[in-house]
Amino acid sequence: MIGLGAIGREHLDIYRNLPGVQLTAVADARFPGSDEFGVPSFGSTDALLGSGLVDAVSLCTPDDIHYQDSLSILEAGVHLLLEKPVSTSAEEAENLVKAAESSGLTVMPGHTLRFEPKYLTAHRLVESGHIGDVVHGYVRRNNKTSVADRVKGRTSVTFFLGIHDIDAVTWVAGRRVTAVQAMETTQRTSDGGQAVAVTANLRLDNGGIIQLEAAWGLPDDFPTDIDARLRLVADRGELSIDIHEQGMRAFGDTLGYPVPVAASMYGKTQGALHEELDAFVRAVRGEIPLPITMREGADAVHVATAIDKAIRTGSVEEVTYR
C-alpha cells in the first residue's frame, strides 16, 4: 500500500481480507517507521520498492502526484493498481499507457463503478442491445464540503468526482465522447482554489448527448456521503440508477441513509471496492482478463481535460484521443 489517506486505508482493510493476499509493506511520508500497520512502513515509494517486499502495489496518493510513482513502480517490475484518475495530465496519462503496455505487468486503473452491480448490469443491457442506442442522458455525483476541504485545491471537481461518471457513462453507453461544453460556479471551495460545482454537456460519437454534474457542496449534515445518479434514454428503452435506492433507509442521531453498501459483514469487507481489488489480484494471478485497461483510464482523463478547458475558454472543445 502506498498512500494511507481515506481511500488507502480502505484498500488496506480489503487486502487484509482477501484470500491468498499478504500485506507486506506500506509507504506514506507521514508514517515512516510506524508500527501502526503491523508491517514495515516506509516514507517513500522508492524506499518501499527498494525493500523487495512486494509483488503488487495499490497506489492511493493524491491525483496530482500519481505519475512519477507509477513509473517507478513499473520500472521496478511490480504490478500496479492505480487509483483514478490515473493522472490529471493528458500527456502523463498517455505516457503511463505506453509504460503499462510495454511492461508486461498487470496495470489497472481503479474505476470502482465498473465493479458496482447496478452499473455492470446497465452496461450489459446496453451492450446486449436490449434498450438500443443511447440518445441522451444524465449523470451526477455530489460530495460534501468536507471532501473539498480535504483535497485542498490540489485538483478540480471534474477530476476528483466527474472522472467516475465520465468513465461509467462511456462504458455503459459503449460510446466515446467527441466534444464538450462546460460551465462552473463562481462560488469557490473554502480554500478559494476550485469551483464548488461543474456541469458539462458531452457529445457522444453516435450523436447522442449526456449532461454531467459534479459538485462537492453538500452540507456535512447531509444524510449520505454521496448523491449519485445515472439515466440513459435510448431509442428502444431507458435505464436509470439512483444511489439512494438501496431498499432501506434509516434515520437517527448518528445514522443517515442509505445504509452503506460497502459495510463490513461479519468481519469481512464487501462492496464494489472489494470486488475491484479482488479482480485486480485475480488478474495479477492470470485467473481473469484485466477488467479495465490503462487506455480506458487515459481516455477518461482526455474527457476531463476537455471539460476543464471548455470552462476556461467558454467554447465547445473537441476531445482528442491518441
Contacts in CASP RR format, 6 or more apart in sequence:
PFRMAT RR
TARGET T0000
AUTHOR 0000-0000-0000
METHOD contacts of the structure
MODEL  1
MIGLGAIGREHLDIYRNLPGVQLTAVADARFPGSDEFGVPSFGSTDALLG
SGLVDAVSLCTPDDIHYQDSLSILEAGVHLLLEKPVSTSAEEAENLVKAA
ESSGLTVMPGHTLRFEPKYLTAHRLVESGHIGDVVHGYVRRNNKTSVADR
VKGRTSVTFFLGIHDIDAVTWVAGRRVTAVQAMETTQRTSDGGQAVAVTA
NLRLDNGGIIQLEAAWGLPDDFPTDIDARLRLVADRGELSIDIHEQGMRA
FGDTLGYPVPVAASMYGKTQGALHEELDAFVRAVRGEIPLPITMREGADA
VHVATAIDKAIRTGSVEEVTYR
1 8 0 8 1.000
1 11 0 8 1.000
1 12 0 8 1.000
1 15 0 8 1.000
1 23 0 8 1.000
1 25 0 8 1.000
1 26 0 8 1.000
1 27 0 8 1.000
1 57 0 8 1.000
1 58 0 8 1.000
1 60 0 8 1.000
2 26 0 8 1.000
2 27 0 8 1.000
2 28 0 8 1.000
2 45 0 8 1.000
2 48 0 8 1.000
2 57 0 8 1.000
2 58 0 8 1.000
2 59 0 8 1.000
2 60 0 8 1.000
2 61 0 8 1.000
2 69 0 8 1.000
2 73 0 8 1.000
3 26 0 8 1.000
3 27 0 8 1.000
3 28 0 8 1.000
3 59 0 8 1.000
3 60 0 8 1.000
3 61 0 8 1.000
4 12 0 8 1.000
4 26 0 8 1.000
4 28 0 8 1.000
4 30 0 8 1.000
4 31 0 8 1.000
4 37 0 8 1.000
4 60 0 8 1.000
5 28 0 8 1.000
5 60 0 8 1.000
6 150 0 8 1.000
7 60 0 8 1.000
7 83 0 8 1.000
8 58 0 8 1.000
8 60 0 8 1.000
10 273 0 8 1.000
11 58 0 8 1.000
11 60 0 8 1.000
11 81 0 8 1.000
11 273 0 8 1.000
11 277 0 8 1.000
12 23 0 8 1.000
12 26 0 8 1.000
12 37 0 8 1.000
13 269 0 8 1.000
14 269 0 8 1.000
14 273 0 8 1.000
14 274 0 8 1.000
14 277 0 8 1.000
14 278 0 8 1.000
15 21 0 8 1.000
15 23 0 8 1.000
15 58 0 8 1.000
15 277 0 8 1.000
16 23 0 8 1.000
17 267 0 8 1.000
17 268 0 8 1.000
17 269 0 8 1.000
17 274 0 8 1.000
18 277 0 8 1.000
18 278 0 8 1.000
18 281 0 8 1.000
21 281 0 8 1.000
23 37 0 8 1.000
23 39 0 8 1.000
24 39 0 8 1.000
24 40 0 8 1.000
24 53 0 8 1.000
24 54 0 8 1.000
25 39 0 8 1.000
25 40 0 8 1.000
25 41 0 8 1.000
25 42 0 8 1.000
25 48 0 8 1.000
25 51 0 8 1.000
25 53 0 8 1.000
25 54 0 8 1.000
26 37 0 8 1.000
26 39 0 8 1.000
26 40 0 8 1.000
26 41 0 8 1.000
26 42 0 8 1.000
26 48 0 8 1.000
27 41 0 8 1.000
27 42 0 8 1.000
27 43 0 8 1.000
27 44 0 8 1.000
27 45 0 8 1.000
27 47 0 8 1.000
27 48 0 8 1.000
28 41 0 8 1.000
28 43 0 8 1.000
29 43 0 8 1.000
29 44 0 8 1.000
31 37 0 8 1.000
31 41 0 8 1.000
31 43 0 8 1.000
32 41 0 8 1.000
32 42 0 8 1.000
32 43 0 8 1.000
32 44 0 8 1.000
32 47 0 8 1.000
33 40 0 8 1.000
33 41 0 8 1.000
33 42 0 8 1.000
33 43 0 8 1.000
34 41 0 8 1.000
35 41 0 8 1.000
40 51 0 8 1.000
40 53 0 8 1.000
42 48 0 8 1.000
42 51 0 8 1.000
45 59 0 8 1.000
45 69 0 8 1.000
45 72 0 8 1.000
45 73 0 8 1.000
46 72 0 8 1.000
48 54 0 8 1.000
48 57 0 8 1.000
49 72 0 8 1.000
49 73 0 8 1.000
49 76 0 8 1.000
49 78 0 8 1.000
50 76 0 8 1.000
54 78 0 8 1.000
55 78 0 8 1.000
55 79 0 8 1.000
55 284 0 8 1.000
56 78 0 8 1.000
56 79 0 8 1.000
56 80 0 8 1.000
56 81 0 8 1.000
56 106 0 8 1.000
56 280 0 8 1.000
56 281 0 8 1.000
56 284 0 8 1.000
57 73 0 8 1.000
57 78 0 8 1.000
57 79 0 8 1.000
57 80 0 8 1.000
57 81 0 8 1.000
58 81 0 8 1.000
58 83 0 8 1.000
58 277 0 8 1.000
59 66 0 8 1.000
59 69 0 8 1.000
59 70 0 8 1.000
59 73 0 8 1.000
59 80 0 8 1.000
59 81 0 8 1.000
59 82 0 8 1.000
59 83 0 8 1.000
60 83 0 8 1.000
61 69 0 8 1.000
61 83 0 8 1.000
62 151 0 8 1.000
62 154 0 8 1.000
62 155 0 8 1.000
63 83 0 8 1.000
63 85 0 8 1.000
63 87 0 8 1.000
63 88 0 8 1.000
63 154 0 8 1.000
63 155 0 8 1.000
63 159 0 8 1.000
63 160 0 8 1.000
64 88 0 8 1.000
64 154 0 8 1.000
64 155 0 8 1.000
66 82 0 8 1.000
66 83 0 8 1.000
66 85 0 8 1.000
66 86 0 8 1.000
66 87 0 8 1.000
66 92 0 8 1.000
67 87 0 8 1.000
67 89 0 8 1.000
67 92 0 8 1.000
67 95 0 8 1.000
67 96 0 8 1.000
70 80 0 8 1.000
70 82 0 8 1.000
70 86 0 8 1.000
70 96 0 8 1.000
70 99 0 8 1.000
71 95 0 8 1.000
71 96 0 8 1.000
71 99 0 8 1.000
73 80 0 8 1.000
74 80 0 8 1.000
74 99 0 8 1.000
74 100 0 8 1.000
74 103 0 8 1.000
74 105 0 8 1.000
74 107 0 8 1.000
77 103 0 8 1.000
77 105 0 8 1.000
78 105 0 8 1.000
79 105 0 8 1.000
79 106 0 8 1.000
79 107 0 8 1.000
79 284 0 8 1.000
80 100 0 8 1.000
80 105 0 8 1.000
80 106 0 8 1.000
80 107 0 8 1.000
80 108 0 8 1.000
81 108 0 8 1.000
81 110 0 8 1.000
81 276 0 8 1.000
81 277 0 8 1.000
81 280 0 8 1.000
82 96 0 8 1.000
82 107 0 8 1.000
82 108 0 8 1.000
82 109 0 8 1.000
82 110 0 8 1.000
82 294 0 8 1.000
83 109 0 8 1.000
83 110 0 8 1.000
84 109 0 8 1.000
84 110 0 8 1.000
84 111 0 8 1.000
84 112 0 8 1.000
84 163 0 8 1.000
84 164 0 8 1.000
84 167 0 8 1.000
84 297 0 8 1.000
84 300 0 8 1.000
85 93 0 8 1.000
85 109 0 8 1.000
85 159 0 8 1.000
85 163 0 8 1.000
85 297 0 8 1.000
85 300 0 8 1.000
85 301 0 8 1.000
85 304 0 8 1.000
86 93 0 8 1.000
86 96 0 8 1.000
86 109 0 8 1.000
86 294 0 8 1.000
86 297 0 8 1.000
86 298 0 8 1.000
86 301 0 8 1.000
87 93 0 8 1.000
87 96 0 8 1.000
87 298 0 8 1.000
87 301 0 8 1.000
88 155 0 8 1.000
88 156 0 8 1.000
88 159 0 8 1.000
88 301 0 8 1.000
88 304 0 8 1.000
89 301 0 8 1.000
89 305 0 8 1.000
90 298 0 8 1.000
90 301 0 8 1.000
90 302 0 8 1.000
90 305 0 8 1.000
90 320 0 8 1.000
93 297 0 8 1.000
93 298 0 8 1.000
93 301 0 8 1.000
93 302 0 8 1.000
94 298 0 8 1.000
94 322 0 8 1.000
96 294 0 8 1.000
96 298 0 8 1.000
97 294 0 8 1.000
97 295 0 8 1.000
97 298 0 8 1.000
97 322 0 8 1.000
100 107 0 8 1.000
100 294 0 8 1.000
101 294 0 8 1.000
101 295 0 8 1.000
106 280 0 8 1.000
106 283 0 8 1.000
106 284 0 8 1.000
106 286 0 8 1.000
106 290 0 8 1.000
107 294 0 8 1.000
108 279 0 8 1.000
108 280 0 8 1.000
108 283 0 8 1.000
108 290 0 8 1.000
108 291 0 8 1.000
108 292 0 8 1.000
108 293 0 8 1.000
108 294 0 8 1.000
109 292 0 8 1.000
109 293 0 8 1.000
109 294 0 8 1.000
109 296 0 8 1.000
109 297 0 8 1.000
110 276 0 8 1.000
110 292 0 8 1.000
111 163 0 8 1.000
111 164 0 8 1.000
111 167 0 8 1.000
111 168 0 8 1.000
111 171 0 8 1.000
111 292 0 8 1.000
111 296 0 8 1.000
111 297 0 8 1.000
111 300 0 8 1.000
112 164 0 8 1.000
112 272 0 8 1.000
112 273 0 8 1.000
112 276 0 8 1.000
113 119 0 8 1.000
113 164 0 8 1.000
113 165 0 8 1.000
113 167 0 8 1.000
113 168 0 8 1.000
113 272 0 8 1.000
114 120 0 8 1.000
114 167 0 8 1.000
114 168 0 8 1.000
114 171 0 8 1.000
114 276 0 8 1.000
114 291 0 8 1.000
114 292 0 8 1.000
115 271 0 8 1.000
115 272 0 8 1.000
115 273 0 8 1.000
115 275 0 8 1.000
115 276 0 8 1.000
115 279 0 8 1.000
115 291 0 8 1.000
116 271 0 8 1.000
116 272 0 8 1.000
117 272 0 8 1.000
118 241 0 8 1.000
119 168 0 8 1.000
119 171 0 8 1.000
119 172 0 8 1.000
119 230 0 8 1.000
119 241 0 8 1.000
122 172 0 8 1.000
122 230 0 8 1.000
122 232 0 8 1.000
122 239 0 8 1.000
122 241 0 8 1.000
123 171 0 8 1.000
123 172 0 8 1.000
123 174 0 8 1.000
125 131 0 8 1.000
125 239 0 8 1.000
126 132 0 8 1.000
126 134 0 8 1.000
126 172 0 8 1.000
126 173 0 8 1.000
126 174 0 8 1.000
126 232 0 8 1.000
126 234 0 8 1.000
126 239 0 8 1.000
127 174 0 8 1.000
129 236 0 8 1.000
130 236 0 8 1.000
130 237 0 8 1.000
131 232 0 8 1.000
131 234 0 8 1.000
131 236 0 8 1.000
131 237 0 8 1.000
131 238 0 8 1.000
131 239 0 8 1.000
132 234 0 8 1.000
132 235 0 8 1.000
132 236 0 8 1.000
132 237 0 8 1.000
133 206 0 8 1.000
133 234 0 8 1.000
133 235 0 8 1.000
134 173 0 8 1.000
134 174 0 8 1.000
134 175 0 8 1.000
134 204 0 8 1.000
134 206 0 8 1.000
134 208 0 8 1.000
134 210 0 8 1.000
134 232 0 8 1.000
134 233 0 8 1.000
134 234 0 8 1.000
135 208 0 8 1.000
135 233 0 8 1.000
135 234 0 8 1.000
135 235 0 8 1.000
136 208 0 8 1.000
136 209 0 8 1.000
136 210 0 8 1.000
136 232 0 8 1.000
136 233 0 8 1.000
137 169 0 8 1.000
137 209 0 8 1.000
137 210 0 8 1.000
137 211 0 8 1.000
137 231 0 8 1.000
137 232 0 8 1.000
137 233 0 8 1.000
138 210 0 8 1.000
138 211 0 8 1.000
138 212 0 8 1.000
138 213 0 8 1.000
138 229 0 8 1.000
138 230 0 8 1.000
138 231 0 8 1.000
139 165 0 8 1.000
139 168 0 8 1.000
139 169 0 8 1.000
139 210 0 8 1.000
139 211 0 8 1.000
139 212 0 8 1.000
139 213 0 8 1.000
139 228 0 8 1.000
139 229 0 8 1.000
139 230 0 8 1.000
139 231 0 8 1.000
140 165 0 8 1.000
140 212 0 8 1.000
140 213 0 8 1.000
140 214 0 8 1.000
140 215 0 8 1.000
140 227 0 8 1.000
140 228 0 8 1.000
140 229 0 8 1.000
141 161 0 8 1.000
141 162 0 8 1.000
141 164 0 8 1.000
141 165 0 8 1.000
141 213 0 8 1.000
141 214 0 8 1.000
141 215 0 8 1.000
141 226 0 8 1.000
141 227 0 8 1.000
141 228 0 8 1.000
142 161 0 8 1.000
142 213 0 8 1.000
142 214 0 8 1.000
142 215 0 8 1.000
142 216 0 8 1.000
142 217 0 8 1.000
142 218 0 8 1.000
142 226 0 8 1.000
142 227 0 8 1.000
142 228 0 8 1.000
143 161 0 8 1.000
143 215 0 8 1.000
143 216 0 8 1.000
143 217 0 8 1.000
143 218 0 8 1.000
143 225 0 8 1.000
143 226 0 8 1.000
144 216 0 8 1.000
144 217 0 8 1.000
144 218 0 8 1.000
144 219 0 8 1.000
144 220 0 8 1.000
144 222 0 8 1.000
144 225 0 8 1.000
145 189 0 8 1.000
145 190 0 8 1.000
145 216 0 8 1.000
145 217 0 8 1.000
145 218 0 8 1.000
145 219 0 8 1.000
145 220 0 8 1.000
146 220 0 8 1.000
147 160 0 8 1.000
147 216 0 8 1.000
148 157 0 8 1.000
148 189 0 8 1.000
148 190 0 8 1.000
148 194 0 8 1.000
148 196 0 8 1.000
148 216 0 8 1.000
148 217 0 8 1.000
149 189 0 8 1.000
149 190 0 8 1.000
149 191 0 8 1.000
151 160 0 8 1.000
151 189 0 8 1.000
151 194 0 8 1.000
151 216 0 8 1.000
152 191 0 8 1.000
153 189 0 8 1.000
153 191 0 8 1.000
153 192 0 8 1.000
153 193 0 8 1.000
153 194 0 8 1.000
155 194 0 8 1.000
156 194 0 8 1.000
156 195 0 8 1.000
156 198 0 8 1.000
156 304 0 8 1.000
156 308 0 8 1.000
157 194 0 8 1.000
157 195 0 8 1.000
157 196 0 8 1.000
157 197 0 8 1.000
157 198 0 8 1.000
157 214 0 8 1.000
157 215 0 8 1.000
157 216 0 8 1.000
158 182 0 8 1.000
158 198 0 8 1.000
158 200 0 8 1.000
158 214 0 8 1.000
158 304 0 8 1.000
158 307 0 8 1.000
158 308 0 8 1.000
159 301 0 8 1.000
159 304 0 8 1.000
159 308 0 8 1.000
160 214 0 8 1.000
160 216 0 8 1.000
161 214 0 8 1.000
161 215 0 8 1.000
161 216 0 8 1.000
162 198 0 8 1.000
162 212 0 8 1.000
162 214 0 8 1.000
162 304 0 8 1.000
163 300 0 8 1.000
163 301 0 8 1.000
163 304 0 8 1.000
164 228 0 8 1.000
165 212 0 8 1.000
165 214 0 8 1.000
165 228 0 8 1.000
165 230 0 8 1.000
166 177 0 8 1.000
166 202 0 8 1.000
166 212 0 8 1.000
166 300 0 8 1.000
166 303 0 8 1.000
166 304 0 8 1.000
167 296 0 8 1.000
167 297 0 8 1.000
167 300 0 8 1.000
168 230 0 8 1.000
169 202 0 8 1.000
169 210 0 8 1.000
169 212 0 8 1.000
169 230 0 8 1.000
169 232 0 8 1.000
170 176 0 8 1.000
170 177 0 8 1.000
170 204 0 8 1.000
170 299 0 8 1.000
170 300 0 8 1.000
170 303 0 8 1.000
171 296 0 8 1.000
172 230 0 8 1.000
172 232 0 8 1.000
173 204 0 8 1.000
173 210 0 8 1.000
173 232 0 8 1.000
175 204 0 8 1.000
175 205 0 8 1.000
175 206 0 8 1.000
175 208 0 8 1.000
176 204 0 8 1.000
176 205 0 8 1.000
176 299 0 8 1.000
176 319 0 8 1.000
176 321 0 8 1.000
177 202 0 8 1.000
177 203 0 8 1.000
177 204 0 8 1.000
177 205 0 8 1.000
177 210 0 8 1.000
177 303 0 8 1.000
177 306 0 8 1.000
177 319 0 8 1.000
178 203 0 8 1.000
178 204 0 8 1.000
178 205 0 8 1.000
178 207 0 8 1.000
178 318 0 8 1.000
178 319 0 8 1.000
179 202 0 8 1.000
179 203 0 8 1.000
179 306 0 8 1.000
179 316 0 8 1.000
179 317 0 8 1.000
179 318 0 8 1.000
179 319 0 8 1.000
180 200 0 8 1.000
180 201 0 8 1.000
180 202 0 8 1.000
180 203 0 8 1.000
180 303 0 8 1.000
180 306 0 8 1.000
180 307 0 8 1.000
180 310 0 8 1.000
180 316 0 8 1.000
180 317 0 8 1.000
180 319 0 8 1.000
181 200 0 8 1.000
181 201 0 8 1.000
181 310 0 8 1.000
181 314 0 8 1.000
181 316 0 8 1.000
181 317 0 8 1.000
182 198 0 8 1.000
182 199 0 8 1.000
182 200 0 8 1.000
182 201 0 8 1.000
182 307 0 8 1.000
182 308 0 8 1.000
182 310 0 8 1.000
182 311 0 8 1.000
182 314 0 8 1.000
183 198 0 8 1.000
183 199 0 8 1.000
183 200 0 8 1.000
183 311 0 8 1.000
183 314 0 8 1.000
184 195 0 8 1.000
184 197 0 8 1.000
184 198 0 8 1.000
184 199 0 8 1.000
184 311 0 8 1.000
185 195 0 8 1.000
185 196 0 8 1.000
185 197 0 8 1.000
185 198 0 8 1.000
186 195 0 8 1.000
187 195 0 8 1.000
187 196 0 8 1.000
187 197 0 8 1.000
188 194 0 8 1.000
188 195 0 8 1.000
188 196 0 8 1.000
189 195 0 8 1.000
189 196 0 8 1.000
189 216 0 8 1.000
195 311 0 8 1.000
196 215 0 8 1.000
196 216 0 8 1.000
196 217 0 8 1.000
197 213 0 8 1.000
197 214 0 8 1.000
197 215 0 8 1.000
197 216 0 8 1.000
197 217 0 8 1.000
198 212 0 8 1.000
198 213 0 8 1.000
198 214 0 8 1.000
198 215 0 8 1.000
198 307 0 8 1.000
198 311 0 8 1.000
199 211 0 8 1.000
199 212 0 8 1.000
199 213 0 8 1.000
199 214 0 8 1.000
200 211 0 8 1.000
200 212 0 8 1.000
200 307 0 8 1.000
200 310 0 8 1.000
201 209 0 8 1.000
201 210 0 8 1.000
201 211 0 8 1.000
201 212 0 8 1.000
202 209 0 8 1.000
202 210 0 8 1.000
202 211 0 8 1.000
202 212 0 8 1.000
202 303 0 8 1.000
203 209 0 8 1.000
204 210 0 8 1.000
210 232 0 8 1.000
212 307 0 8 1.000
218 227 0 8 1.000
223 251 0 8 1.000
223 256 0 8 1.000
223 257 0 8 1.000
224 243 0 8 1.000
224 244 0 8 1.000
224 256 0 8 1.000
224 257 0 8 1.000
224 258 0 8 1.000
226 243 0 8 1.000
227 243 0 8 1.000
227 244 0 8 1.000
228 241 0 8 1.000
228 243 0 8 1.000
229 240 0 8 1.000
229 241 0 8 1.000
229 242 0 8 1.000
229 243 0 8 1.000
230 239 0 8 1.000
230 240 0 8 1.000
230 241 0 8 1.000
231 238 0 8 1.000
231 239 0 8 1.000
231 240 0 8 1.000
231 241 0 8 1.000
232 238 0 8 1.000
232 239 0 8 1.000
232 240 0 8 1.000
243 258 0 8 1.000
244 257 0 8 1.000
244 258 0 8 1.000
245 258 0 8 1.000
246 257 0 8 1.000
246 258 0 8 1.000
246 259 0 8 1.000
246 261 0 8 1.000
247 258 0 8 1.000
248 257 0 8 1.000
248 258 0 8 1.000
248 259 0 8 1.000
249 256 0 8 1.000
249 257 0 8 1.000
249 258 0 8 1.000
249 259 0 8 1.000
250 256 0 8 1.000
250 257 0 8 1.000
250 259 0 8 1.000
251 257 0 8 1.000
261 271 0 8 1.000
261 272 0 8 1.000
262 269 0 8 1.000
262 270 0 8 1.000
262 271 0 8 1.000
262 272 0 8 1.000
262 273 0 8 1.000
262 274 0 8 1.000
263 270 0 8 1.000
264 270 0 8 1.000
279 288 0 8 1.000
279 291 0 8 1.000
282 288 0 8 1.000
283 289 0 8 1.000
283 290 0 8 1.000
283 291 0 8 1.000
298 322 0 8 1.000
299 321 0 8 1.000
302 319 0 8 1.000
302 320 0 8 1.000
302 321 0 8 1.000
303 319 0 8 1.000
306 317 0 8 1.000
306 318 0 8 1.000
306 319 0 8 1.000
306 320 0 8 1.000
307 317 0 8 1.000
309 317 0 8 1.000
310 316 0 8 1.000
310 317 0 8 1.000
END
